[in-house]
Amino acid sequence: MYQTNEERAYKPIDFHNIVLDFTDCKYPADIHRVLKDSFGFPEYYGANWDALWDCLNDLFFSSEEALVKICGISTLDKEMQAYLKPMFELFSDISDDNPNIIFKSIS
């Protein structure tokens, strides 16, 4: 089955105010839903760390400035906080490659 252009397209987002609110996320699928919705990923987003890396590299291909606020981490149980460790490593790598992209944990 072929994907429509709409399914392949990134949704428009405000690069200066991207908020990742993980409050009430209980499962990895919840985490990836927040990532997909907040970053405006296309329907084909694979809901895993490799897919996140690929989509973020596509999204931040230009040198446009971006601020990503991360909240709700303290509301997660220890297992879900541990699950997010690769995400934070990935965010650090993205910031190292492009200093115009700022990831800021606010709770």
N, CA, C and O atoms as a MOPAC input file, in Angstrom:
PM7 MOZYME 1SCF
protein

 N      0.83700 1    -1.17600 1     0.00000 1
 C      0.00000 1     0.00000 1     0.00000 1
 C      0.88600 1     1.24400 1     0.00000 1
 O      1.86800 1     1.31000 1     0.73900 1
 N      0.54900 1     2.19600 1    -0.80200 1
 C      1.31500 1     3.43600 1    -0.89500 1
 C      0.86100 1     4.42600 1     0.16500 1
 O     -0.31900 1     4.49900 1     0.50800 1
 N      1.82900 1     5.19200 1     0.68000 1
 C      1.49200 1     6.24700 1     1.62700 1
 C      1.15300 1     7.51900 1     0.86700 1
 O      1.73000 1     7.81400 1    -0.18000 1
 N      0.20900 1     8.25900 1     1.41700 1
 C     -0.11200 1     9.55300 1     0.82600 1
 C      0.96500 1    10.55800 1     1.21700 1
 O      1.73800 1    10.32200 1     2.14600 1
 N      1.00900 1    11.66800 1     0.51100 1
 C      1.95800 1    12.72700 1     0.86600 1
 C      1.72300 1    13.21100 1     2.28400 1
 O      2.67400 1    13.54000 1     2.99300 1
 N      0.46900 1    13.25900 1     2.70500 1
 C      0.14100 1    13.70700 1     4.05800 1
 C      0.73500 1    12.76700 1     5.10800 1
 O      1.21500 1    13.23200 1     6.14200 1
 N      0.71100 1    11.46100 1     4.86500 1
 C      1.26300 1    10.49800 1     5.81100 1
 C      2.78500 1    10.59100 1     5.88600 1
 O      3.37100 1    10.29000 1     6.92600 1
 N      3.42200 1    11.00000 1     4.80700 1
 C      4.88000 1    11.10000 1     4.77200 1
 C      5.39000 1    12.44500 1     5.26000 1
 O      6.57800 1    12.58600 1     5.54800 1
 N      4.52900 1    13.41500 1     5.35500 1
 C      4.94600 1    14.78300 1     5.66400 1
 C      5.09700 1    15.01400 1     7.16500 1
 O      4.37400 1    14.44300 1     7.98200 1
 N      6.05900 1    15.87000 1     7.49900 1
 C      6.17700 1    16.35500 1     8.86800 1
 C      5.09300 1    17.40600 1     9.08400 1
 O      4.79000 1    18.18900 1     8.18400 1
 N      4.50800 1    17.41800 1    10.28400 1
 C      3.49600 1    18.42300 1    10.61000 1
 C      4.20700 1    19.72100 1    10.99900 1
 O      5.30900 1    19.66900 1    11.54600 1
 N      3.61200 1    20.86600 1    10.73400 1
 C      4.24500 1    22.13700 1    11.11200 1
 C      4.34700 1    22.27100 1    12.63200 1
 O      3.41300 1    21.93400 1    13.35900 1
 N      5.48700 1    22.76500 1    13.09900 1
 C      5.68300 1    22.99700 1    14.52800 1
 C      6.35100 1    24.35000 1    14.72900 1
 O      6.94300 1    24.91300 1    13.80800 1
 N      6.24500 1    24.85700 1    15.95100 1
 C      6.92400 1    26.09400 1    16.33200 1
 C      8.28400 1    25.70700 1    16.89500 1
 O      8.37100 1    25.23100 1    18.02700 1
 N      9.33700 1    25.90400 1    16.12900 1
 C     10.67800 1    25.48600 1    16.54000 1
 C     11.16600 1    26.20600 1    17.79200 1
 O     12.07800 1    25.72200 1    18.46300 1
 N     10.58100 1    27.34400 1    18.11300 1
 C     11.03100 1    28.10300 1    19.27800 1
 C     10.30600 1    27.69800 1    20.55300 1
 O     10.60900 1    28.21500 1    21.62800 1
 N      9.35800 1    26.78400 1    20.44600 1
 C      8.61400 1    26.37100 1    21.62900 1
 C      8.10000 1    24.94400 1    21.47200 1
 O      6.89300 1    24.71600 1    21.39500 1
 N      9.00900 1    24.00500 1    21.42500 1
 C      8.63900 1    22.59300 1    21.36500 1
 C      8.60200 1    22.08900 1    22.80200 1
 O      9.59000 1    22.20300 1    23.52800 1
 N      7.46700 1    21.53100 1    23.21400 1
 C      7.32500 1    21.04200 1    24.58300 1
 C      7.08300 1    19.53900 1    24.53800 1
 O      6.15200 1    19.05800 1    23.89300 1
 N      7.94900 1    18.81000 1    25.24400 1
 C      7.76900 1    17.36900 1    25.41700 1
 C      7.26300 1    17.16700 1    26.83800 1
 O      8.03800 1    17.25000 1    27.79000 1
 N      5.98200 1    16.90400 1    26.98900 1
 C      5.39100 1    16.72100 1    28.31800 1
 C      5.10800 1    15.23600 1    28.52700 1
 O      4.16200 1    14.67800 1    27.97200 1
 N      5.95700 1    14.61700 1    29.34400 1
 C      5.84800 1    13.17900 1    29.58400 1
 C      5.00100 1    12.84700 1    30.81400 1
 O      4.96900 1    11.69700 1    31.25200 1
 N      4.32000 1    13.84400 1    31.37000 1
 C      3.44500 1    13.61700 1    32.51400 1
 C      2.42900 1    12.52800 1    32.16300 1
 O      1.81100 1    12.56300 1    31.10000 1
 N      2.27000 1    11.58400 1    33.04900 1
 C      1.30100 1    10.48900 1    32.91300 1
 C      1.67100 1     9.43300 1    31.87500 1
 O      0.85200 1     8.56300 1    31.58100 1
 N      2.86900 1     9.47900 1    31.31700 1
 C      3.29600 1     8.40900 1    30.40900 1
 C      3.61500 1     7.16600 1    31.23700 1
 O      4.43800 1     7.21500 1    32.15100 1
 N      2.97100 1     6.07700 1    30.91800 1
 C      3.16300 1     4.84200 1    31.67800 1
 C      3.87400 1     3.75300 1    30.87700 1
 O      4.39600 1     2.79700 1    31.45100 1
 N      3.89500 1     3.89500 1    29.56600 1
 C      4.45600 1     2.86800 1    28.69500 1
 C      5.35100 1     3.52200 1    27.63700 1
 O      5.18900 1     4.70300 1    27.32900 1
 N      6.29200 1     2.75900 1    27.08400 1
 C      7.12400 1     3.30200 1    26.00400 1
 C      6.29800 1     3.87400 1    24.84700 1
 O      6.68100 1     4.88200 1    24.25300 1
 N      5.18200 1     3.24400 1    24.52900 1
 C      4.33700 1     3.75800 1    23.44000 1
 C      3.83400 1     5.16800 1    23.75000 1
 O      3.69400 1     5.99200 1    22.84600 1
 N      3.56100 1     5.44700 1    25.03800 1
 C      3.13300 1     6.79800 1    25.43000 1
 C      4.25100 1     7.80500 1    25.18100 1
 O      4.00300 1     8.91000 1    24.69900 1
 N      5.47800 1     7.41800 1    25.51000 1
 C      6.64100 1     8.28300 1    25.30300 1
 C      6.77400 1     8.62600 1    23.81600 1
 O      6.94500 1     9.78700 1    23.44600 1
 N      6.69400 1     7.60700 1    22.98800 1
 C      6.88200 1     7.81700 1    21.54900 1
 C      5.71600 1     8.58700 1    20.92600 1
 O      5.90500 1     9.29300 1    19.93500 1
 N      4.52200 1     8.46000 1    21.49200 1
 C      3.39100 1     9.26500 1    21.01300 1
 C      3.66300 1    10.74300 1    21.28100 1
 O      3.42000 1    11.58900 1    20.42000 1
 N      4.17500 1    11.05500 1    22.49200 1
 C      4.51300 1    12.44400 1    22.82300 1
 C      5.59000 1    12.96100 1    21.86700 1
 O      5.48000 1    14.07400 1    21.35100 1
 N      6.62100 1    12.16200 1    21.63300 1
 C      7.69400 1    12.57100 1    20.72000 1
 C      7.15000 1    12.82300 1    19.31500 1
 O      7.45700 1    13.84400 1    18.70000 1
 N      6.34700 1    11.89500 1    18.81400 1
 C      5.79000 1    12.00600 1    17.46100 1
 C      4.91800 1    13.24900 1    17.33200 1
 O      5.05300 1    14.01300 1    16.37700 1
 N      4.02400 1    13.44700 1    18.29400 1
 C      3.10600 1    14.58500 1    18.22400 1
 C      3.83000 1    15.91700 1    18.41200 1
 O      3.56200 1    16.87700 1    17.69000 1
 N      4.74300 1    15.97500 1    19.37700 1
 C      5.41800 1    17.23800 1    19.69800 1
 C      6.37500 1    17.68000 1    18.60100 1
 O      6.50200 1    18.87300 1    18.32800 1
 N      7.04400 1    16.72800 1    17.97400 1
 C      7.97700 1    17.06300 1    16.89900 1
 C      7.30500 1    17.08000 1    15.52200 1
 O      7.93500 1    17.44400 1    14.53000 1
 N      6.03300 1    16.68900 1    15.46100 1
 C      5.32300 1    16.70000 1    14.18000 1
 C      5.80400 1    15.63800 1    13.21500 1
 O      5.76700 1    15.83400 1    12.00100 1
 N      6.26100 1    14.49900 1    13.75500 1
 C      6.78200 1    13.44000 1    12.89900 1
 C      5.69800 1    12.87700 1    11.98800 1
 O      4.51400 1    12.90900 1    12.32600 1
 N      6.10800 1    12.36100 1    10.83300 1
 C      5.14900 1    11.74700 1     9.91100 1
 C      4.62800 1    10.41700 1    10.45700 1
 O      5.13600 1     9.88400 1    11.44300 1
 N      3.61300 1     9.90900 1     9.79200 1
 C      2.96800 1     8.66900 1    10.23200 1
 C      3.92900 1     7.48400 1    10.27000 1
 O      3.71600 1     6.54700 1    11.04000 1
 N      4.97000 1     7.50700 1     9.46400 1
 C      5.87900 1     6.35900 1     9.41000 1
 C      6.86900 1     6.31000 1    10.57400 1
 O      7.67900 1     5.38500 1    10.63400 1
 N      6.83300 1     7.27200 1    11.50100 1
 C      7.75300 1     7.25300 1    12.64600 1
 C      7.68000 1     5.88400 1    13.31500 1
 O      6.59600 1     5.41000 1    13.65400 1
 N      8.83200 1     5.25500 1    13.50100 1
 C      8.89500 1     3.87400 1    13.94900 1
 C      8.80200 1     3.62300 1    15.43900 1
 O      8.85300 1     2.46700 1    15.86000 1
 N      8.66700 1     4.66200 1    16.25700 1
 C      8.48500 1     4.52100 1    17.70100 1
 C      9.61200 1     3.71600 1    18.35300 1
 O      9.36000 1     2.80100 1    19.13800 1
 N     10.85200 1     4.06500 1    18.02000 1
 C     12.02300 1     3.49200 1    18.67900 1
 C     13.14100 1     4.52900 1    18.59300 1
 O     13.01300 1     5.53400 1    17.89300 1
 N     14.23700 1     4.27600 1    19.31000 1
 C     15.29900 1     5.29000 1    19.38900 1
 C     15.99100 1     5.52300 1    18.04800 1
 O     16.38100 1     6.65200 1    17.75300 1
 N     16.15100 1     4.48800 1    17.23700 1
 C     16.74800 1     4.67500 1    15.90700 1
 C     15.86200 1     5.56000 1    15.03200 1
 O     16.35300 1     6.43100 1    14.31400 1
 N     14.56000 1     5.32600 1    15.10000 1
 C     13.62600 1     6.14400 1    14.32100 1
 C     13.63000 1     7.59200 1    14.81300 1
 O     13.52600 1     8.52300 1    14.01400 1
 N     13.75100 1     7.77600 1    16.12800 1
 C     13.82400 1     9.13400 1    16.67500 1
 C     15.05100 1     9.85100 1    16.12500 1
 O     14.96300 1    11.00400 1    15.70200 1
 N     16.18700 1     9.17300 1    16.13100 1
 C     17.42600 1     9.75500 1    15.59600 1
 C     17.23700 1    10.17200 1    14.13500 1
 O     17.58400 1    11.28700 1    13.74700 1
 N     16.68800 1     9.26500 1    13.34100 1
 C     16.48700 1     9.54800 1    11.91400 1
 C     15.55700 1    10.74200 1    11.70100 1
 O     15.85900 1    11.63900 1    10.91400 1
 N     14.43400 1    10.74800 1    12.40100 1
 C     13.45700 1    11.82500 1    12.21100 1
 C     13.98200 1    13.15900 1    12.72300 1
 O     13.73600 1    14.19400 1    12.10300 1
 N     14.70500 1    13.15300 1    13.85000 1
 C     15.25800 1    14.41000 1    14.35900 1
 C     16.32300 1    14.96200 1    13.42000 1
 O     16.40800 1    16.17300 1    13.21900 1
 N     17.12600 1    14.08600 1    12.85000 1
 C     18.12800 1    14.55700 1    11.88800 1
 C     17.47200 1    15.15500 1    10.65200 1
 O     17.97500 1    16.13000 1    10.09400 1
 N     16.36400 1    14.58600 1    10.22400 1
 C     15.61100 1    15.17000 1     9.11100 1
 C     14.99900 1    16.50600 1     9.52400 1
 O     15.05600 1    17.48200 1     8.77600 1
 N     14.41900 1    16.54100 1    10.71400 1
 C     13.73200 1    17.73900 1    11.19700 1
 C     14.69000 1    18.90300 1    11.39500 1
 O     14.38700 1    20.03500 1    11.01900 1
 N     15.85200 1    18.62100 1    11.98800 1
 C     16.81100 1    19.66700 1    12.31900 1
 C     17.92300 1    19.78100 1    11.28200 1
 O     19.02300 1    20.23500 1    11.59600 1
 N     17.64000 1    19.37000 1    10.04800 1
 C     18.63600 1    19.40600 1     8.98300 1
 C     19.14100 1    20.82600 1     8.75200 1
 O     20.33100 1    21.04000 1     8.52300 1
 N     18.24200 1    21.78100 1     8.81400 1
 C     18.65600 1    23.17800 1     8.63400 1
 C     19.27800 1    23.67400 1     9.93400 1
 O     19.20000 1    23.00500 1    10.96500 1
 N     19.88200 1    24.82800 1     9.87900 1
 C     20.52500 1    25.37700 1    11.07000 1
 C     19.56900 1    26.26200 1    11.86800 1
 O     20.00000 1    27.06500 1    12.69500 1
 N     18.27100 1    26.10800 1    11.61500 1
 C     17.28000 1    26.90000 1    12.33600 1
 C     17.39600 1    26.63600 1    13.83700 1
 O     17.62900 1    25.50500 1    14.26400 1
 N     17.23100 1    27.68800 1    14.62200 1
 C     17.28500 1    27.54000 1    16.07100 1
 C     16.03400 1    26.82600 1    16.56200 1
 O     14.94800 1    26.97800 1    16.00200 1
 N     16.21300 1    26.04300 1    17.62200 1
 C     15.07300 1    25.35300 1    18.21900 1
 C     15.29100 1    25.23300 1    19.71700 1
 O     16.40800 1    25.01700 1    20.18700 1
 N     14.20000 1    25.37900 1    20.45500 1
 C     14.21000 1    25.16700 1    21.89500 1
 C     13.21900 1    24.06200 1    22.20400 1
 O     12.03500 1    24.16100 1    21.88100 1
 N     13.71900 1    23.00200 1    22.83800 1
 C     12.88400 1    21.86600 1    23.20700 1
 C     12.84300 1    21.80400 1    24.72800 1
 O     13.86100 1    21.56600 1    25.37800 1
 N     11.65100 1    22.02000 1    25.29000 1
 C     11.46600 1    21.96000 1    26.74100 1
 C     10.94400 1    20.57500 1    27.10100 1
 O      9.99600 1    20.07500 1    26.49600 1
 N     11.57900 1    19.96800 1    28.09200 1
 C     11.22600 1    18.61100 1    28.50500 1
 C     10.64900 1    18.68600 1    29.90600 1
 O     11.31300 1    19.16000 1    30.82700 1
 N      9.42400 1    18.22400 1    30.07500 1
 C      8.81600 1    18.25400 1    31.40300 1
 C      8.08500 1    16.94000 1    31.68600 1
 O      7.81800 1    16.13900 1    30.79000 1
 N      7.77600 1    16.75600 1    32.95700 1
 C      7.05100 1    15.57000 1    33.38600 1
 C      7.92800 1    14.38500 1    33.73800 1
 O      7.40800 1    13.32400 1    34.08500 1
 N      9.23700 1    14.53200 1    33.65900 1
 C     10.14300 1    13.41200 1    33.94900 1
 C      9.98700 1    12.95500 1    35.39500 1
 O      9.98500 1    11.75600 1    35.67600 1
 N      9.85800 1    13.91000 1    36.30900 1
 C      9.76700 1    13.56200 1    37.73600 1
 C      8.48100 1    12.81100 1    38.06800 1
 O      8.39200 1    12.19200 1    39.12900 1
 N      7.48600 1    12.85200 1    37.18500 1
 C      6.23300 1    12.13300 1    37.44000 1
 C      6.30700 1    10.67000 1    37.01300 1
 O      5.42400 1     9.87800 1    37.34300 1
 N      7.35700 1    10.31500 1    36.28100 1
 C      7.48500 1     8.95000 1    35.76000 1
 C      8.06600 1     8.02000 1    36.80800 1
 O      8.84800 1     8.44000 1    37.66100 1
 N      7.67700 1     6.75000 1    36.73900 1
 C      8.29300 1     5.78400 1    37.64900 1
 C      9.73400 1     5.52300 1    37.20600 1
 O     10.13800 1     5.90000 1    36.10600 1
 N     10.49200 1     4.87700 1    38.07500 1
 C     11.93300 1     4.65600 1    37.83100 1
 C     12.17900 1     3.90100 1    36.52400 1
 O     13.12700 1     4.19800 1    35.79700 1
 N     11.32500 1     2.93000 1    36.23300 1
 C     11.50000 1     2.13400 1    35.01000 1
 C     11.36200 1     3.00600 1    33.75800 1
 O     12.14200 1     2.87400 1    32.81500 1
 N     10.37000 1     3.89100 1    33.75600 1
 C     10.18300 1     4.77100 1    32.59600 1
 C     11.29800 1     5.80900 1    32.51700 1
 O     11.72500 1     6.17100 1    31.42000 1
 N     11.77400 1     6.29200 1    33.66100 1
 C     12.90000 1     7.22700 1    33.64400 1
 C     14.13900 1     6.55400 1    33.06200 1
 O     14.88700 1     7.16800 1    32.30000 1
 N     14.35200 1     5.29000 1    33.42400 1
 C     15.48900 1     4.53900 1    32.87500 1
 C     15.31200 1     4.33400 1    31.36500 1
 O     16.28400 1     4.37600 1    30.61200 1
 N     14.07600 1     4.11400 1    30.93300 1
 C     13.80300 1     3.93200 1    29.51000 1
 C     14.20700 1     5.17100 1    28.70300 1
 O     14.59600 1     5.05700 1    27.54000 1
 N     14.11600 1     6.34400 1    29.31900 1
 C     14.41400 1     7.59700 1    28.62100 1
 C     15.90300 1     7.90200 1    28.49600 1
 O     16.27500 1     8.84500 1    27.79800 1
 N     16.75600 1     7.13200 1    29.15200 1
 C     18.19300 1     7.41800 1    29.11300 1
 C     18.72600 1     7.53200 1    27.67600 1
 O     19.44800 1     8.48600 1    27.38500 1
 N     18.40400 1     6.60400 1    26.77100 1
 C     18.89000 1     6.75100 1    25.39000 1
 C     18.37000 1     8.01700 1    24.70500 1
 O     19.05200 1     8.59200 1    23.85600 1
 N     17.16700 1     8.44700 1    25.07400 1
 C     16.62800 1     9.67100 1    24.48100 1
 C     17.49100 1    10.87300 1    24.86400 1
 O     17.81100 1    11.71000 1    24.01900 1
 N     17.86500 1    10.95400 1    26.14200 1
 C     18.69000 1    12.07600 1    26.58300 1
 C     20.08200 1    12.02600 1    25.94900 1
 O     20.65300 1    13.06800 1    25.62600 1
 N     20.62600 1    10.83000 1    25.77100 1
 C     21.91600 1    10.69700 1    25.08200 1
 C     21.79600 1    11.16400 1    23.62900 1
 O     22.68300 1    11.83700 1    23.10400 1
 N     20.70400 1    10.80100 1    23.00300 1
 C     20.44800 1    11.20500 1    21.62400 1
 C     20.30100 1    12.72700 1    21.53200 1
 O     20.85200 1    13.35000 1    20.62500 1
 N     19.56300 1    13.32000 1    22.46500 1
 C     19.40900 1    14.77900 1    22.48000 1
 C     20.76000 1    15.46400 1    22.65200 1
 O     21.02700 1    16.48500 1    22.01700 1
 N     21.60300 1    14.91100 1    23.49900 1
 C     22.93600 1    15.47000 1    23.71000 1
 C     23.75300 1    15.41800 1    22.41700 1
 O     24.43200 1    16.38200 1    22.06600 1
 N     23.68300 1    14.29700 1    21.71900 1
 C     24.40000 1    14.16100 1    20.44500 1
 C     23.89400 1    15.16700 1    19.40900 1
 O     24.68500 1    15.76500 1    18.68000 1
 N     22.57800 1    15.34700 1    19.34900 1
 C     21.99700 1    16.30800 1    18.39900 1
 C     22.49400 1    17.71700 1    18.72700 1
 O     22.86800 1    18.46800 1    17.82600 1
 N     22.49800 1    18.07500 1    20.01000 1
 C     22.96800 1    19.40500 1    20.43100 1
 C     24.44700 1    19.59700 1    20.13700 1
 O     24.87400 1    20.68000 1    19.73700 1
 N     25.23200 1    18.53400 1    20.33900 1
 C     26.66400 1    18.62000 1    20.03800 1
 C     26.89100 1    18.90300 1    18.55400 1
 O     27.77200 1    19.68100 1    18.18900 1
 N     26.08700 1    18.26500 1    17.70400 1
 C     26.21700 1    18.45200 1    16.26000 1
 C     25.67700 1    19.80300 1    15.79700 1
 O     26.15200 1    20.36800 1    14.81200 1
 N     24.68100 1    20.31100 1    16.51700 1
 C     24.05600 1    21.57200 1    16.12600 1
 C     23.74200 1    22.39300 1    17.37600 1
 O     22.69100 1    22.20100 1    17.98900 1
 N     24.63800 1    23.30700 1    17.76300 1
 C     24.44100 1    24.09800 1    18.98200 1
 C     23.20900 1    25.00500 1    18.95200 1
 O     22.82800 1    25.55300 1    19.98700 1
 N     22.58400 1    25.17200 1    17.79100 1
 C     21.35700 1    25.96800 1    17.71000 1
 C     20.13800 1    25.22400 1    18.24700 1
 O     19.07100 1    25.81300 1    18.42500 1
 N     20.30400 1    23.92900 1    18.50300 1
 C     19.21900 1    23.11600 1    19.04300 1
 C     19.46900 1    22.96100 1    20.53900 1
 O     20.47500 1    22.38200 1    20.95200 1
 N     18.55200 1    23.47900 1    21.34600 1
 C     18.71000 1    23.44100 1    22.80000 1
 C     17.61800 1    22.56300 1    23.39400 1
 O     16.43100 1    22.76100 1    23.13300 1
 N     18.03500 1    21.59400 1    24.19300 1
 C     17.11800 1    20.73600 1    24.93300 1
 C     17.22800 1    21.13700 1    26.39500 1
 O     18.31700 1    21.12500 1    26.96900 1
 N     16.09100 1    21.49400 1    26.99900 1
 C     16.10200 1    21.99000 1    28.37400 1
 C     15.08500 1    21.22300 1    29.20600 1
 O     13.88700 1    21.25200 1    28.92600 1
 N     15.58200 1    20.53200 1    30.24200 1
 C     14.69900 1    19.80900 1    31.14900 1
 C     14.17800 1    20.78700 1    32.19400 1
 O     14.96000 1    21.41500 1    32.90800 1
 N     12.85300 1    20.91600 1    32.28300 1
 C     12.28100 1    21.87800 1    33.22000 1
 C     11.53000 1    21.22400 1    34.37100 1
 O     11.09300 1    21.92300 1    35.28500 1
 N     11.36800 1    19.91300 1    34.35400 1
 C     10.79600 1    19.21000 1    35.51100 1
 C     10.95600 1    17.71600 1    35.35600 1
 O     10.53700 1    16.95700 1    36.23000 1

